[in-house]
Amino acid sequence: MADETRNHLDGRAHVVVQSGRIEQLHQHIGGGPEADTAVPFQLPPARHRFANRVAEQERIRRAVEDHAPQAGPLVALLTGIGGVGKTALGFHVARHLAGRYPDGVLHVDLDDHRREGTVELAEAVGEMLAGLRVEKEWRERSFAARVKQLWTLTRDKQLVVVIDNARFGSEVAPLLPASDRSLALVTSQGTLYDLDVAAVEVPLGPLPAPDAVELLRHLVDDPRLAAEPEALADLVEGCAGLPAALLVAGHWVRKYRRRPLSRLVGELTAELREKGLPMVEAVWDAAYEGLDGEAARLYRLLPLLPAPVIGEEPAATLLGCGYDEAADLLEELQRAGLLDEGVDGWRMHDLLRGHAERRLRQADPAGAERDQALAALIRWYRRQAARADRTAAGSRMTFAPQPGPTEDGAGDLLFEDKAHALRWLERHRAALSGCVRLAFDAGRYEDAWGLCEPLWTHYLDHPHPGEVLAAFRTGVEAADRTEFLPAMVRMRCQLARPLWEAGRHEEAARQLGQAVHAAQALGTSFEEARLRASALEFQGLLKAETGDLTGAVADFTASREIHARIGNAYGVLLLTHQEGKVALRRGESQEAVGLLERAHAAAVEQGRERMAARTGFELGRALRAVGRLQEADALVVAALESARRRGSATEEVRALGELAELAEALGEAGRAEEYRAEAGRIVALQGGLPAPHTS
């Protein structure tokens, strides 16, 4: 080693090859990602003064004071009917107590992750991890591993966690922080009898009349409230003490400032007598009937959006108008108290969503307005997702016809670059997944499986396993309905990966067995041959995952041969890489070196930096196994450099781990420990669990 300058971790590694020697130069290896010290506070700003709930607040305060150490986190369960103000109380208490919990305030709404009544808990835990500043590539993929990661990260923290809209205790337990110095505020419409931790239940009833009057006065600064106390009392009584109804009533009173309050309440009372509606419903009807025509139509159609957050673009699509007009109409709905503007977009209370659905059925009994808007929405989402997919993934194997512009929706979006396209896909992923189901239920089977294709690109970078499993299952069924063979093969391959990543190996194997069998009937075109090779590759990946290395090699070899026959050089590169990795796992180190040398040379020749780094890393591991330590070291250092240029902390940690193994093999135990310490520092900064040593 006297002829070489070795890396002693005083800087970032650079590789220079001169006269057959490797010199490793460094400039601050410790310059990795810095910790984000910002304390999370995931609550929206208070919109108005909070009224009453003094007894409930005092009950929670006493529970906080009396909570015993080593008893787990304190859980306060806020229960009551929809619209009674559970979430508002949870937010108010969390804001008030935030100073006692210096590690921050997190919020997760379980309805945001609910699919057909069931919460995708892995996604909900993932949202909690994101709030703790854990980037997506450092979040564990399985539900069980994510829960352990959450426990690890919260065991010493003092946090407030607001968990909204729970229906079962089993939905809450995985989201609780591990520290007994944390507080969880859980909202639910009833007692969670299956919650397996002790909870302080805080039931909420409707606001008493004086408190409801106080809240309405906070919402509306209007002399009529003082001048007409009897009308005010009637209005408050009609709202049944529900803050959700009082909020709408406040907006409604503000809108009609010149009408006597008694007249407004009289109109509601007359409607109550005529239609037999509860007064709360009459308040919402009055707000609805005060809308302009297009705003009223948008209100009726908004429940068609299969996502909790409402954006201007899909709203414009429902109406067939421009984005600016849609934004103005959404603001009109907000001014009427029929929408709430959150930090992530517009939202509609569940009670109002139900009211809007009822108004749609009344206005459109035959369903023509609904069907037209739904068809436009599905087409728009499919078209935009396809455009985002092409921007993010470039030219890749797809089989759905690309939808062109239509006359029935808003204009197309332009995506500046890959990052912009991926952000759009992430923001709209719930709506895209929901549209798969909507399209299938509407008999639009090509739209259903066609929407799954861009979801695949998004899934690779932003895994949401429960959500994507539901979408791809529907995609498989939709492809079968169309009897379009390439779609039937492709959908099964794409369903298989999230299945095996969720540990459902047998089901994944069944899907891939059907895909490989069906692929034999494909034609001889380039794309069909590539799909046949892809199905074999997927099957090989599953076999490698489950330890059938001999079967994996057979599938990878067969797939590579197809790619070679059709002249797909990148496919040959990928499959050669896979064969080399399996050979290394089987202990066939010399064979692995040969395969990985070919794959690495091809990646360099094709100018694919990421694949060059990955193949170089695997080749370095193989060279270490055969004792060619100097060559291995150079390749792994180059992989480390590439990972840092691309900002891939996960690959950086893998490279540091392999460099530690190489240092051990070279007898440099001190340097190995420094590499491992640096890897551990990055893992800790990213919020990941400690990574096993590369071997």
N, C-alpha and C positions, 0 to 999 in steps of 0.2 A: 504493500500500500504506500510505500515511500514515494513512488512515482506519481501518485495521484493526490489531488486535493479533495479530501472527503468532506461530506456535509456534516457539520457539527451544530446544525439547527440555529445558526446565527443569521439565517436569511432564507429567502425563498430559493428553491433549487432551479438552476439552469444547467443545461447539458451542452458541453462543447466537445466535439470529437476532433483531436489533433494528433496526428502521427500515431493513430491507433490507441491513444490514451483518452480517458474520460475525465475531464475536469468538471467538478461540480461547484458552481459559483452560487452565492446566495445573497438575497437581500430581504432579510426579515421574514423568516418563516412564521413568526408570530403575528403577521399582519393579516390573519384570516378574519372572518366575520366578527364584528364587534357586537357585544351584547346590546340588545335594545332594552334600555332601562325604563322606558315609558311604562307606567302602571296602567293596566287596562281599565277602562271605565265604559262599559257597553250599554249604558242607559241613555235614552233620548232626553233632551232638556225638558224640564217641567214646563208645561204649556199654560198652566193657570194655578192659582193657589189651591192647596189641598184642603178639603173641608172634612172636619170631624174624624171619625174612626179613632177617637181618643182611646177608648177602652181597648180596642184591638192593638193599637200601637203600644199601649202600656203592657199588655200581655206579652208581646214579643220582647219588649225591653226587659221585663222581669226575667223572661226565659234566658235572655243573653247574660244577664247578671248572675243567674243561678246555675248556669251550665257548668257541669263538673268536668274537670280534666279527664282525659283518657276515656271519655264516653262517646267518642266519635263526633262528627260535626253536628251542630245544632240544626235541626230541621223544623221549620215553621210551616205548617200546611194551611194555606188560606183557601177556604172553601166557600162556595156560594153559586147561585145561578148565573148564567151568562149575562153580562152587562151590569153586574152589581158592583164592579170596581175592584176586583181582586188584583188585576195586574197593576192598576194605578196605586193601590196600597203597597204592593210589593216594591214597585219602583220608588215610592215615597220613603218607605222604611230603609231601602238600600241606600238611597241618597243621604238620609239622615244619619245612618250608622257607618257610612263609608270611612270616616275618620278612625273608627276602631279596627278597621280591616285594611292595613296599609298595603297589602299585596294586590288590591284591586277588586273590581266588581264585574262579574261575567253575567251574561244573559243568553239563554237559549229558549226559543219557542218551539215546543215539540210539534206543534201543528205545521211548522215549516218542513218537518222531516216525516210527516205522516203520509203514507201511501195506502189508500183503500183501507183506512182505519188503523194501520199498523205503523208504528214509528220505526224508521231505519236508525237503530241506536248507534251503529258504527259511525254514521254521518253526524249524529248529534254529539257524540264524544269527540269526533273530529273537529266540530265547530268549537267545542270547549278548548281543545288543544290549540286551535288557531288563535283563540283569545289569549292564550298563554304564550303567544309568539312562536309557536312551533310551525315552521314552514311545511308545506304539504309533503315534500320529499322525506321529511323526518318523522312524519306521523306513521305509526305502525299500520299495516294494512288490514289485519284481522280485527274483529270486534274485541276479542279477549285481550289481544296485545295492546290495543288502544286504551282499554280500561286500566291495564297495569301501568301504561305510560302516564295516564292521568293521575293515578295514585302516586307514582314516583314523583311527579312534578308538583303535587299539592301537599305532600306529607308534612312539610314544615311551614306551609303558608297560612296566612290569615286572609281569607277571601270571603266575599259575599257572592253567592251564586243564585240568580233568579231563574227558576225553571218554570216556564209558563205552559199552561194547558195540558197538564198531566191527566191521564185517564186511569192509569194503573201504577201501582207502586213499582212494578218491574221496569217501568219506563224511567223512573227517577233514580233508583239505586245505583246504576252504573255511572251516573253523572255527579254523584256526590264527591266532594273533595275528601282526601284521606285525613286531613288534619282535624283534630278536635277543637282547634281554634278558629274554625271557619263556620259560616252561617249559610244555610240553604233556605231560600224562600220559595216555596212550591205552591203554584196555584192549580186548583182543580175544582170541578163542579160538585164533587162529593168526596167523602172520606176514602182514602186509599188503604183498604183493609189488608192488601198484600204487601204493603211497604214494610220491609223487614228491619227497619231501624225505628227507634223511638222518635216520635214527632209531637210537637206542640200544635194542636189543632186550633185554628183561629177562624171560626165561622163568621161569615159576613151576610147580614140580611140587608134588605133595602134600606136606604137612608131614611131616618125619621124626617118628618115634614120640616122641622126647623133647620136641620142640616141640609136638606134638599134645597130649601129656600136660600140658605147661605151659599151653596154651590152655584145656584142659578144667578145669584147676585154677582158672584165672582166672574161668571161667564158673560154676563150682560150688564153693562153700565147704562141703565135706562130708567128715567124717572117714572115710567108707567108701573114699574114693579112696586114702588112705594105708594103711588097714587091709587092703585087698584088692588088692594091686598086680597080681596075675595077672589078676584080672577087669578091672581098669582097662586093662591092656595089651590084653586081648582086645577091649574096647569100642573103644579107640582104633584098633586094627588093623581092626576092622569098619567104622569110619567112613572108612577108606581115605585118611586124611590130609586130608580135605576139610573146611575150616572150616565150610561150610554144614551138613554133617552133624553136626559136633561141636557146633554151636550147638543143634541140635534135641536131640541126645543130652544136652546139659547141662540143658536145660529138663526133659527126661524124667526124668533122675536126680533133679532137685530135686523133681519132683512125687511120686515114690514114695520118700520119705525113710525109711520103715520097712522096706522090703524090702532084703535083702542085695544088694550089687552083683552078686555071682556069680549070684544067682537072675535078676536082670534080664537080664544078659548071656546066661545059659542060655536064657531064653525066646527071645531073639533068635536064638541059635544053633540052637535047635530049629526055629524058623520057617525059617531058612536051609536046614536039611537037608530040611524037609518040602516047601517050595515052590521051592527052588532060586533064591531071590531074592538079589541082592547084599545085603551087610550094610547098606549105606547105605539101601537101600529098606526093609529090615526096621526100621531105626531110625525111619524116617518112619511106617511102618505101626504101630509101637508107639505113637508119639505120637498118631496118628489114632485108634487103638482106645481110647485113654484119654480121648477126648472124650465129653462128653454127647451125647445123640442129636441135638439141634438144632444144636449146634456142629459135629458131624460132617457133618450135611446141608449146613450153610452152607459148610464147607470144600470139599465136593464141587462145590458150585454156583458158587463164586467165580470159577473160570476162565471162566464164561459172560460176565462183565462185560467189555465190549470197550474197556477203558481200563486203563492201568497203575496208576492210583491208585484205591483202593477206598474208597467213602464209606459212611456208615451208612445213608443213605436207600435207595440201590439194593440194599444188602445186606438191608435189611428187606423190600424188594419181592420179592427172590428167595424169601424164606421166608414172606411174607405175614404179617409180625409188625410190632410197633411199633418205632420208632426206638430207644428205650431198651433194649429186649430185644436188638436187633441190635448196639448198642454193647457190651453185656455179652458177647455171643457173640464179637465181634471181639477183645475183650480176652482171652477165654479162648483163642482161637487164638494170640494173641500170647504168652500165658503158656506155651503148649505149644511155642513155637518155630516155629510154622507160618505166622506173619505177622510182618512187620517194620513198626514205626510210624515213618514218615518225617515230615519237616516239613510235607508237604502232604497227608498221609493215610496209610492203611494200604497196604502193598505186599506182594506175594507173589513170592518168588524163582522164577525160571523153572523150576528143578529141582522145586520144590514144586508149582508150577502143573501140571507134567506129572504128578506123583504124584497130585494131586487129580483130574485128568481120568481117570486110570486107575481110581481108586477110584469115580468116578461111573459109569464103564462097568461095573464089577463090581457095584455096587449097583443099577444101573438099566439092565439090558441091553436092555430094550425102548425106552428113551428117554422114557418117560412123564413121569418126574420132571423131566428136562431140558426137555422141550417145554413143560410147564406153567410152569416158572419163567421160561423164555425169553419166553413170551407175556406173562406178567405184567410182566416187565422192559420189554419194548417198549411195552406200553400205558402203563406208568407214565411212562416217559421222554417219550413223545409227549404225554401229558396235561400233564405239568409244563412241557415246553418250550412248549406252546401257551399256557399261563397266563403264563409269563415273557414270551413274545412280545407278548401283549396288554398286559401292564404296561409293557413297554419301548417298543412302537411304537404303542399305542393301536389305534384302528379302522383297519384297512388291508385291502387286497385279499388274501383267502385263500379257498381253495376246498375244503380238506379239512374234512369234518365234525368238529366239535369233540368230542373224546372226553370222555365223562362219567365220574364216579366209578365205580370197580368194587369188587368185594368181595375181590379176590385180591391186593391189594398194600397198601403202607403208605399213610397218609393224605396228602392233598394239602398242598403247601407254600403258604405265603402270602408274596407278595412285597410288601415295604413300598413300594417306589418303583422308578422306572426303573433307577437305579444298582444296586439290589439284584438286579433281574431280569437285568441285563446281566452282573453278576458271576457269577450262577448259570450263565448260558449259557456264559460263558468257562470256568468251572471244569469244566463237564460236556461241553464241546464234543467232546472225543475220544470220549466214550461215545455222544453223540448221533450223531456221524458213523458210529461203529461200528454203532450200532443200525440205521441205514439199510441197511447191508449185511446184518446179521442178519435184519432183517425181509424183505428181498428173498429171501434164501436160503431162508427159511421159507415163501415164497409169500404173505406178507402185504404185497401190493403197495400197497394204500392206506396202510398204516402207513409204508411206505418213502418214498413221495413226500410224505406228510403230515408226516413228520419234517423234510423239507427246508425247509418253509415257515418255521419259526422259525429255522432255521440261516441263512436269508437276512438277517433283521434283524441277527443277530449278526455275520455276515460284513461288513456295511457298516461296523461300528465296530471289528471285530477281524479283519482279513483274515488268513486262514490258507489261502493259495491251493491248495496241494497237497491238503490235507485236504478242502476244500470242493469242489474239482473232482471228486474221487473220489465224494463223496456225491451231488452233483448229476448226475453221469453215471448213477449208479444210480437217482436219482430220475426221470430221463428214461425210462430203460428200464422202471421200475416203472409210470410213468404210461401208457406205451404198452401195457403188459400189461393195465391196467384199461380201456383205450380210452375214458377220460374226457377229453373234448376240452379243457376248461379247464386241467386238470392238464398235458396234453401241451404246450399253448402256454406255460403259466407256467414249467414246469420248463426248457424250452429257453431262455426269456429269462434265467432265473436262472443257467443254465449258461454262457450266452454272456459275461456280464460277467467272471467270473474267467478265462475263456479269453482274452479280448482283453487283459485286464490282464497275463496271462502271455505276451503277444506272439503268441498263436495266432489271428491275425485271420481266416484263411481258415476254420478250423473254427468260429469264432464266427459268421462270416457264414452258413455252412451251417445252423447251428442256428437262427439268426434268420430266415433265408429260409423254413425249414420252419414256424417259429412264425407268421410273418405270413401264410403261405399257409393254414395250418390255421385261423387266427383268422377268416378270411373265412366259415367255416362256423359260427361261433358264433351264438347266438341274439341277441335284441334286448333282453334285460334290462339293467338299469343295470350290473351287475357284468361281464356278458359284453362290453358295449360298452366299458367301461373297460379290460378286458383287451385288447381289440382295439387300443385307443389305446395301451396300454402296450407292446404288441409293436412297433408302429410307432416309438414313442419309443426303445426299445432299439436298433432298427435304425438310427435316426438318430444315436444316440450313437456307435455303432460307425463309421458313415460319417464322422462328425466326427473320431473318433479316427484314422482312416486317411487323412484329408485330402480326402474326397469331400464338400466343403461344399455343393455344389448338391444332391446327393442327400440330405444331412442336412436341409437346409431343407425339401425336399419332404416328408420323413417327419414332421418336427416340425409342419409346417403341417397335414398330414392328421390327425395325432394331436390337435392343438389343436381342430380343427373337430369331431371326435367328442366331445371333452370339452364343447365349447360346446353341442352338440345335446342332451346328456344333463344339462346344467346343473351340471357339476362345476367350480365356480369355481377350486378349487385346481389342478386339472389344467390349466385354461386359463392360470393364472399360471405354472406350471412350464414349459409348452411355449412360452409367449411369452418367458420368460427364455432358454430354449435358442435360440429363433430370434434373439433380440437378440445373444447371444454369438457365434453363427455369422456374423451380419451384420457384427459388429465385426471378426472374423477375416478376412472377405472385403474389408475396407476400405470397406464401405458404412456410413460413420459416421453420417450423418444418419438413415438407416433404423434403425440400431442404437439411436440415441437415442430415436426414437419408440417402438420395441418395449420397450426397457428402462424408459422412463418409465411405460408402461402396467403392466408387470410390477411395478415398484416401488410404484406407487400401489395396486395390488391387494394386495400383501403387507402394506402398512401398513394398508389397510382391513380385511384379514382378521386383523390382530393377530398376524402371524407374524414374530417378531423376527428369527429367523435368516435367513429368506428376505428380509426387508426389508434386512438388512445385506448379504446377497449381491447382491441386485438393485441396491442402492444402490452397492455397490462397482463392479459392472460398468457401471452408468450413469455413474459418475464417470469410468471409463476412456473411455467413449464421448464424454462431454462434453469431456474433455481433447483427444480427437482432433479435435473441431470448434472448439476454441479457447475454450470456455466454462469457463475455469480456476477462477473463483471458485465457481461452482456445484459443479464437480467436487470442489474441495477440501473443501467442507462435507460432501458425501456420503461421501467417503472417511474423513474424520475421524469421522463418525458410525459408519461401519462399523468403524473401529478401536475406538471406545468399546464397541460391541456385542461385538466379539471378546473384549475384556478382561473385560466383565461375565460372559460365558459361559465364560471360561477357555480360549478356543481360541487357542493360541499360533501355530498354522499360519496362521489367518486374520489374526492380528495382524501377522505378518511380511509377508504379502501386502499388507496395508494400508500398512504402513510403506514397502514398496517402491514402491507407487503414489504415496504422498505425496512420496517422493524424486523420482519422475519429474515430478510437478507442480511441486515446488520448482525443478527444473532449468528447466522451461518458464517459470517466473516469474522466472528469472534469479537465483535464490538458491542458488548452488552450495554455499555453506557449510552451509546448512540441509539440503540434499539429502544431503550426506555424513554429517551427524549422524543423519538418519533411517536411512541405510544401515548406519551403525555400530551403531545400536540394534538393527536387524534382525539384523545379524551376531552381536551379543551374545546375543540370544535363541536363534538357531540353535545357537550354540556351547554354551549352557547345556543345550539340549534334546538335544544329541548328533547333530543333523542335519547333512547335508552343506550347504555353502554354496548358498543359493538364487539362481537367476538373477534379474537385475533385471527388474521388470515393464516391458513395453513395449507 
